[in-house]
């Protein structure tokens, strides 16, 4: 298949973001309890109660992994990108509550990248969306 430059850019950008999200899951999974405890400790003096932080910390790696896998294989690409943007919004909220402005800046860069991918989703090729006719447009 001969891809146009915009199609190639989208596919490689989708893969890049998918790998970034999937590796978050892969490195956190073996130390899930420590990750959860660290997050609870980090937010102990914030406005967010432990009742919200603890389940978020448990679910976060799995959501990142699911988004990453979907982006890598190109299945439900548009909904996966939207879910990624909503996840980044939640992470920006939490980082802002902690006044971790460097982290917020990094998360905003992820958000801009996701924004560009959503905006150009019609260039999605080399994906399962095209064979399954389930999304990406």
PyMOL commands that set and color helices and strands:
alter all, ss='L'
color gray80, all
select helices_A, chain A and resi 5-29+32-42+50-73+77-97+101-119+121-123+128-132
alter helices_A, ss='H'
color red, helices_A
deselect
rebuild
show_as cartoon
